[in-house]
Amino acid sequence: MRKAQQKQIQEILALLEQAHDEIRSGIEHGENAKAMALLAQCQDSAVQIGELIEKTEGEGSPAILKLEEYCETVYEAYDLLSNGTAFNPAKTRKRLRKALIQVENSVKNDIKIRLEMVFLPYKASMWDSLESVWRAADADPDCDAYVVPIPYYDKNRDGTLGTYHYEGDRFPADVPVVHYEEYRLEEREPDAVFIHNPYDNMNFVTSVEPRFYSFEIKKHTPCLVYIPYYATSGNMSEAQSSCMAYYFADYIIIQAEKYRKFFDPELPEEKLVPLGSPKFDKVIRLCRNPSEPPEDWKEKMAGRRVYFFNTSINGMLANTEAFLRKMEYVFRCFAKCEDACLLWRPHPLLESSFASMRAEYKPVYDKLKQYFMENNLGIFDDTPEIEPTIALCDAYIGDGATSVTALFAAAGKPLFLLDNQIDREPEKEDWRGNVIPGFFHDGNGRYMVTGGGALFYDAEGCYQYKYAGSLCEYQSIYAGYYLSYVVSVLGKDYACPGNAQEILLLEQGKIVKRIGLERRLEQPGAFCAATACGKYLLLLPNRYPALVRYDTVTGEIRYFTEGLDVFIDESMGERRFGGFCVWKEYLFLASPVNNYVTGIHVPTGKTQIMSTKAENTCGCVFLVADGEELWLLPYEGYTITRWNPESGEMREYDCRIDGLECRHPIFGYACDTAPFGFPAVLEDVLYLPPGWGNRYLRLDKETGESRVWEPAGGEKQKKAHCY
């Protein structure tokens, strides 16, 4: 019997109990006709219960016998009343109650409850996120489990539903599939529904059929469970922290306990259940016993190492031009390798993402795909499931920010993570490009934290660095940003975090103490900068939910959250941080999009939000203290603002001159973004190095005149290539 049916029976039994009290009252008040009508209703209800039980348990159920005994007791009371025979109402109620308890006990103890669970995947390639749970439910003799693939649509660029897709015919042969038109949620009302699409109508690329949005499903089940379609090897995408389905699901399965803090704090703790990932279950099972490759793969694999090439949506959206150049480079490399087989598996929604979000690049992608296929460069994998393919591969190459890396890690296979900018073979000195970060205006120049998390130390103070050791215990794609740079406070040196959530105290290039922070983040990009104010070390947040103040004397750590939304904002589709500086006892954080500034009194943490009142500002990229005043360099445009926080006095300087132009450092298009780098401030002059601009400028503070300035040593910058 289904749990819902048992609940229905229990509700009827509760009504019968109430009816018994009404029958007694009717008899006591001489309302025999009313009591007889109620007894007749009790008889009808008992018959209704019997029919429900016979339908699921058959006629031989002990509960049917108890119902028959109850019906006899009801009939006897009805017969006595109809004949006008006097009898004790209390005893009649007691006999009815006793017979009903026998029915209740039999329903509870003699009828086995069967659960009905339904799984609603939409893409066959994502079935692995539900499969091991379905297998467990299907193997349970007391559970009926149904797999009901639901349709989905590509989205048009205007957000409307486009091409219809149904992949019910692409599931593994051992998975019995029920068509979505044959399983009616509103009729079946299953005990639990499992989904792996959390977006409902909020996805820009695809949409499941709207009647299967989470808020519609929840109307027909007491338990809606969301299991992520992805797995992670440590980092979580910010876009996954607050999806639509989370607020309608009863449970969200998370990969590990540590990911609780990643999700929206508005979600109840009990909703997040750390049970791992079905994707890991499947890949481990298949790697232990790989299946036979398809026939047309065997010849290409024979005697070769097989490299799984993954092209992800995140990598494509981050920098589409670089992404496509990297694809072409990888194809060219493997075209020359006789001992290696390239197996290319694009993300299942990559082409849809191109069509809806990067349509202008779709023809280039199509041409590369055609080149791969026509030149027989390797294996193009569009099979429904990824795990059988992983079991057949020897190594992974491709993007880092994708759940596929976690599956290869679980399988114990090597990964080679390719930066989007790599589009040719490196030359002799190219290793310097991503390894040596340069100097930070708030940092201690005697230290340099390089890519890979290595620390170099200049013991003599002459910019000759020697390796001092590694700052992190592991190497990863994000290790170079695990710690960012070193800041000195009261004569002590502190390695400040980028992705890390700890501070390192250094002495002569050696780690002498690790200062742990509250772990509030499970993705890269915790902090964007660090600076000092008196005895305090200040860590400015990127994705970490607070500004951190560390008292280097007492060891106290405080977390401030007010006013940070001024400092971090979004413009032109990208996340931006404003300029910052320490002024007297204050930390000022400027907005990257407007003229607002947050002032934090560092000793007390008291915060206030102010405005420079500047009219031509489009945000601040650098904020510089100069005596009683602050200089705000623009994120957009060429107007520099000079502002006194105490008096409110403000002056704007238009620094646009002939020949000054900006170009995007990656895409190369003309723009007005970040024309100036961090300035050198003298008594009467501001010297402005180029940011994205092409000129060094000299700004006279009094006259406001700006002109080109030629550095004495000549310009040493040159355009960097992919490395």
N, C-alpha and C positions, 0 to 999 in steps of 0.2 A: 504494500500500500504506500502511496505517496504521502509525504509529510503534510502537504496541503490538504489531502483528503482526510488524514487523521485530525488535522486542525478543524476541518469542517464538522467531523463527527463530534469532537469535543465541544464545539460551540452548540450543537444540537443538544448534547447531553446536559450542558449547563442550562439551556432553556427548559428542558424537562424538569430539572431540579426546581426551577422557579415555578413551573406549572404545578408541581406537587403542593407547594405552599398555597397557591391560589385555589387548588381543589379543596384543601382542608378548610380554608377560609370560607369558601362557598358553601360547604356542607354545614359548617358551624352557624352560618347566617341563614340557613334554610334556602339557599339559592341552588337547589339541586340541578336545575336545567343548565346553569352556568358550569357547575362541576362536571356534569355529563359531557358537555361540549368540550371542556378541557381534556377530559379523559380520552375522548375520541381523537383529539389532536395529538395526545401522547401516543396513541396507537399508530396514527399515521406517521409520526416522526420516527417511531421505532422501526416501522416498515421501511422508511427512507434510509435509515442507517443500515438496515439489513441488506438493502439493495446495493448500497455502496460497498459493503464488505464482501458480498457475493461476487460483485464485479471484479474485485482484485484478489480475493482469497479463496473463492469457491464456496460451495454450500456446506462443506464439512468443517468450517471454522468454528472453534469453541465459542466464539463471540456470538455466532448465530443462535446457538442453543441457549445462551444466557438472554439474548433478546427475546426468544420465544417464551422463556419463563417470565420475563418482565411483562410481555404482552398478556400472558394468562392472568397475572396479578391485576393489570389494568382492566381486563375484561370482567374479572370477578367484582371489582369495585363498581364498574359501570352497571353490571347486572343487578347488584344489590340496590343501587340507587334507582334504577328503572322500575324495580318491583316495590319500591317504597319501604324497603326493609331498613330498620334503624340499626346503625352501627357507629362505632367510635371513630370520629374523623382523625384523631391523633394516631390511632393504630393503623388506619388506612394509609396515612402519609408515611408512617414508619415502614410498612410493608413495601410500598412503592419505592421508598428510598433504598431499602435493603436490596431489592431486585435491581435497581439502577446501579448501585455500587458494584454488583457482580458484573454488569455489562461494562462499566468503566474499567474495572480491573482486567477483564478479558481483552478489551480493546488495547489497553496499555501493555499487557504482558504476552498475549497470545498472537498478536499481529505484528509482524516484522515490518519496520518502516524501510521503504526504498527511496533513496534520493534520486532526483533527476538533475543532471548537470548538462549544460549545453555550452559548447565552445564556438565562438564566432570569429574565426580568422577572416581576413579579407584577401591577403596576398599569400599564395602558396609558399613563397620564399621565406615568409616570416612565421610559418607554421611551427618551426622549431621552438619558438618562444612559449608555446602552449603544449607541445607534444608530450613531454614526460608527465605532465599533470594529467592530461587526457589518458595516457596509458595506465596510470595508477587508478584513475576513476573507472576506466573500462575493465580493469582486472578485479575490481571490488564486486563481489557477488551481490551486494546490497545497493548497488548504484547503477543507474542507467545513464550512460554518457553518450551524447550526440555531438557530432561535428557538423556544423552548419555554416559553410563558407558564405559570406555575404558579399554582395556586389559593391563596386566602388567606381568612382569617376575621376578622370583627369579634370583639373580645373582650367578653365579658360583664363586668359590674362585679366579679364574683368571680374573674376571671382565666380562666375556662373559655372554650372556643371557641364562638362564636356563629354568626352568619349566614355562609354559604358564598358566596364570590365567585369567578368565573372570567371574565377579560376578554380571552380569546383572540380574540374576534370584534371587538374594538375597535382592533386595530392597523392601521397604514396599509396600504393595498391592495397596495403594492409589497413588503411584508414577508411572505414565506411562513411561516406559523405551523404548527408541529407540535404536536398535542395531547400533553399530558404523560403520558397513559396509553400513547401509542404510542412514546415515547422512553424506554427503560429505561437509566438511568445504569449500573446494575450489569451490564448486558449490553454496552453500547457502550463504557464506560470511555473517555470522550473525553480528548483530550490537554490541553484546557483548558476550564474552566467559568467563566463570568462572571456575577456576581450584583450586585445593587444594594441588597439588604436586609441590613443588618449586625446585626439585633437578635436573630434566632432567637426564642427563647421569652421574651425580656426586654422586649418592647414591651407597653405597657399598653393600646394601642388596637387593634392588629391583630396577626395572626400568619400567616405563610405556612404552608402544609401542613407539618406537622412532619417528614415524610420529606425535605423540602428545606431543613432547617436546615443551617448551614454544616458542622457536624461530621459530618452524614450524607453530604453531597455529597462531602466530602474523602475518604471511603472509596473513591470510585470514579473519582478523577482524580489525576494527578500534579501538576496545577497549577490551584489555585483562585484566582481574581482577584476582588477586591472593588473596584468603582468607585462612589464616592458618588453617591447619588441627588440630591444638592444641589450647588450651586455657591456660592461666597462672593465678596463684593466686598471682603473684608479681614478680617472677624471670623469666629471659629469658635465654635460652641456647645460648652460644656464637656461636654454629654452625648455628644458625638461622639468624645471622646478615647480611650475604651476600650470599644468595643462587642464583643459576643460573637464575631462573625465574624472580627475582626482576628486572633484567636489560632489560627484554623484556616486562614485564607487564606495562600497562598504569597506573594501580592503585594497591596498596597493602593495604588491609584492616587491620588496627591495632586495638588492643583491647582498647587502651586508648591513650590520648594525650601524656602521659609521656613516651611512648615507642618510640617516634620519634628518640630520641638520641641513642637508642640502635642499629638502623640500620646503615648500611654503609653510612658515610657522603657524599659519592659520589652520592647517590640517591637524586633526586630533592625533595624538601619539599612537593610540591603539589602532588607527587605520593603517599604519605602516608596519608591515610584517616582514622581517628579514629572513627569507628562506632560500636565498641563492638565486640561480637562474636556470630555467629548463634548457637554455641554449648550451650551457656547460654540460649538462647531463647527456645531451645528445652527442656532442662532439667527442666527448671522452668515450662513450659507448662505441661510436663508429670507428674511432682511431684504433681501438683495440681489435676491431675486426672489419677492416675496410671492405667495401663492396667492390665488385668488378667495375672498371671504368667502361664508359660507353665504347662501342666498337670503333667509332671514328676518332677516339682519343688515343687508343692503344699504340698505334704506330708512332704518333708524335711524342708519346711519353717514353717509348722503349729506349732503355739505356741512357736516359737523360735525367738530370735533376729537374724537378718541376717547381717553378716559381709562380706563386699566386699573386697576380697584379690586381690590386684593388683601387678603383677610382670612386671616391665618395662624393656625396652631395656637399658636405661641409668644405672639402677641398676645392670643389668647383666654384662654389659661391664666394669663397674667401678671395680668390683672385683668378678669374676665369681665363684670362689670357695666359698667365703663367701656368695654370693647370693644363691647358691644351698644349703648350710648348713642352711641358714635362712629359705628357703622354707621347708626343712625337719622339722625344729623346729616348724614352724607354723602348719604344718599338724599334728604333734604329739600332739600339744596343743589342737587343736580342736577335735581330735579323742576322747579326754576324756570329752568333754563338751556336756552334754545332752540338755542344755537350749540355745545352740547357733548353728547356721548354718553357715558354711563357704562356701561362694560363690567365687570360684576362677575364675578370668578372666585374662588370660595372655594377654599381648600386642599382637595385631593381627599379628605382624611381628616377634614375639619373636623366634619362631622356625626357621624361615628363617634366623634370625640373628645368632642363634646358628650354623646353617649349614654353613653359609658363613664366620663368623668371630670367632667363638669359637667351631669349629667342634670337637675338642678333648673332650669337655664337653657335647656334645649332647647326648651320651648314658646315662650319669648320669641324665640329665634332663628327658629323655624318661622314665627312671626307676622310677623317682619320680612321673611323671605323671601317669604311670601305677599303682603305689602304691595308689595314690589318687583315681583313678577310680575303681580299683578292690576292695578296702576296703570301697567304698561308703562313703568317708569322708565328702562329701558335694555336692555342685552343681558345675559342670564344665560348665562355660558359654562361648560358642563360637557363640552366636547369633550375627547377623550382626550389631545391634545397641546397644550402651552402655547406652543411657539415659533411656530406659524402665527398664533396670536392676537397675540403680541407684535409680529410683523411688520406687523400691521394697525393697531396702536395708535400714538398720537402721544406719550403720556406715561404715567407710572406715578404712582399715589397709593396710600397704604396703609402697612402696617407696615414697619419698618426691618429687623428681625432676621429676614430671610427670604432664601432664595437667589434669589427672583425679581428682587430688586434688582440682583443681579450680572448676570442675563441682560439686563436693560434697559441696564445700564452697558455691557456688551459690544456691545449693539446701537447704542450712542451716542444713546440717547433720554433725555430729562429725567426726573428722579424728584422727587416731592414726598412726603416722609416725614411721616406723621401720628402724633403722640403719642397714646397711648391716651386721655389725659385731655381731648382736644379734643372738645367736644360742643356748642359754640355759637360764634357769631362773636365775635371779640375786641372788647373795648371799648378806649377811648383809652389807658388806663394798663396794660392787661393784659400788655404786653411785659415789664414789670418782673418778673412772677411767676417765669418760668424763667430770666431773664437775671441778676438780682442775687442771688447766693447767700447774702449775709449774712456774718457774721464767724465766725471759728474761734478757739476759745480758745487754740490753739497757734500761731495765725498772727500775722503782722505787719499791724496794722490800717491801715497807710499804703498797703497794696496791696489791690486787689480783683480777682480773676479772675472774669470774668463768662461767661455762656453765649456760645458761639461762640468761646471761647478768647481773648477780648479782655482786655487788662490796663489797669486804671485806677490812677492814682497820686495820692496826697494829698501834694503837695510841702510844704505848710505845716503839716501835722499838725493840721488842724481839720476833718477828715472832709468835705472838699470835693474830690471826685475828678475828675480830667481823664483823658481817653483817652491812653494811652501807646503803644499799638500792639498788634499781634496776636502771640500766643505760639505759634501753630501755623501751618504753611504752607498748610493746607487747612481747609475747613469741612466738617463731616459731622454726622450725627446725634449723634455722640459728642464733637464738638469742645469742647462746653462743659465736659467732664470730662477733656479731654486733660491739662490741668494743673489742680490743685485749688486750692492757696492758697500764700502766700509765708511762709516761715519764716526767721527771722534767726538766724545763728550767728556769734559773735565779730564783730558789726558788719557782716556781709555778708548780703545778702538772696538767698534761693534760691526760685525757683518750683518747687514739688514736684509730681510727676506723679500723675495719676489713671489715665488710660488710657495716657499716654505711658510710655516706658521711657528717659527722660532727665531730667536736672536742669538748670535754667537759672539761671545767675548773673546777677543784676540790679544795675544801678547807676543811680540816679535814674530808675527806670522804664524803662531800656533794657537789652536783652539784650547782655551782654558775653562770655558763654561758654556753650557747651552741653556738658554732661557726660554722655556716653552710658553707659548700663548694658548688661549682657549681655542680648541680646534672647532672652527665654525664653517669650514668650507671643504668640499671634496672635488675641487676642480682647480685648474691652474689659474694664475693671475690674482693672487691674494692681495698684493700691495703694489703700488705703482711708484712709490718714492719714499725717501726717509730724510729727516733733517734733525737738527738739534736746537734746543732752546733752553739756555741755562743748564741745569742739571738733568734735563729731560731729553730722552730720545723719542722722536715722534715718527710713527709709521703711518703713511697715508694710504688709504684703502683703494684697491681696484674693485675686486669682487668680495673682499672680506667685508662683513657688515658693520665695521666700526673703525674709527681712527684709534690707534693704540698709543698711549703715553706710558713710557717706561721711566721710572725714577731710578737713575743710575746710582743714587746714594743709598736709598732705602730698599730698593728692589721692588717697590710697589708697581703694579700694572693696572692701569685704568683704561676703560673702553668708552669712547664718546661716539654718539650716533647722530646728534643734532646737526643740521645744516649741511650734511654731506651731499644731499641731492643738488645743492648749488654747484659743488665741485665736479660732480660726475653727471654728464648729460649725454644726449645723443643728437647728432647733427649729420645730415646727408647720409643717413643709414649706418653711421659708424659711432662707436662708443668713444667719447672724448673726456679728457681730464683738463681742468683749468690750470692756470699758473698758481704757484704757492710761494710764500716766503715767510720768514720770521722777522717781526718788527717789534722791537722792545720786548714785552712779555707776551706778545700775541703771535698766533699763527693765522695768517690770512690765506684763504682759499678762494680763488676767483672762479667764476663760471666760464666754461668754454663756449657758451652760446649767447650770453647777454652781459649786462653791466652790473650784475649782483656779485657781492663778495661776502663770504662768511668769515667773521672774526672770532677766534677762540682765545680766551685768556688762558694761557697754558697752565699756570699754577692752580687755577680754580676749576677750569673746564667750562666756565660761563661762556655762552655762545650768543652772538647776535648777527643778524643778516642786514647788510647795508647795500646801498647803491652808489656807484660813482657819479651817477647822473649823466654819464657820457652819452652823447646822441649817436655817435658813429661807430660804436663798438659792436662787433659780432662775436664777442667772447674773447677770453684771454688765454694765450698759450704759455707766456712767461710773466711772472710777477716778481719785481725786483725792488728791494728796499734801498732808499737813497736818503739818508738823514731822516727828516721829518716826513718824507714823502715816499710814495710808491709809484713805480712805473709799470704799466700794463701793456704788454705787447700783444697785438691782435692775432686771433686765430684765423679770421677772415679779413681781408682788406689791408690797408696801409696806414691806418690812423692809430698812433700811439697815444695813450692816455697817461697824464701825470696827475696824481691824486693825493691829497692830504687827508688821512682818515679822521683826524681830530677836528679840523676846521671845515672839512667838506669841500675845500677849494679844489677846483679841477681845471685842467687845461688839456686841449687836444692838439696833436701835431700831425699834420698830413705829410707823410713821408714818401708819397708817390713821386718818382722822378723818371725822366726819360731813360729808356733802356732797362728799367726794372720790370721783371716779369717772373712769374712762378710756374713751375711745371710739376705735375705729380711725379714723385721719385720712382714709381713702379710703372705706371701706365703712360707717363710722358705727356699727357694732355695739359693745355694751358689752364691756369686757375688763379685764384687770388688767396690761396690757403697758405698760412704760416710763412710769410715772406722772410721773417727775421728769426735768427737763432738767438741763443742766450747772450745778452749784451754785456759789454764792459762799461761800467759807469765811472766816469771821472768827475772832477769838480764842475766843469762847465760843459762837458761833452758826453754823449752816449755813442759808443761804437757798436754798430749792429752788424754781426756776421750774417751770412745768408742761412735761412732755413730751407724752404723750398724755392726761395728766390735765387737770383743769379748775380747779386751785387753786394759788396761790403759798403755800408753807409756810415757817415759821420753826421750826428744830429747835434746842433748847437742848442743848448737848453734855453738860453735867453731869447735868441732871435727866432728860433723855430726853423732855421734853415737846415735842410738836409741835402747832402751831396755825396757823390761816390768817394769812397776812401780806398786807397791801395795799401794793403798790409806791407810792412817793410820787408818781410821775408818772401813776398810773392805768394800767390795762391797755390796751395799744394793739393787741393781737392781734385779728384777726378771721378768720373762716373763709375760706380761699382757695377760689376756684372753679377751673374746669378749667385755666386758664392760670397 
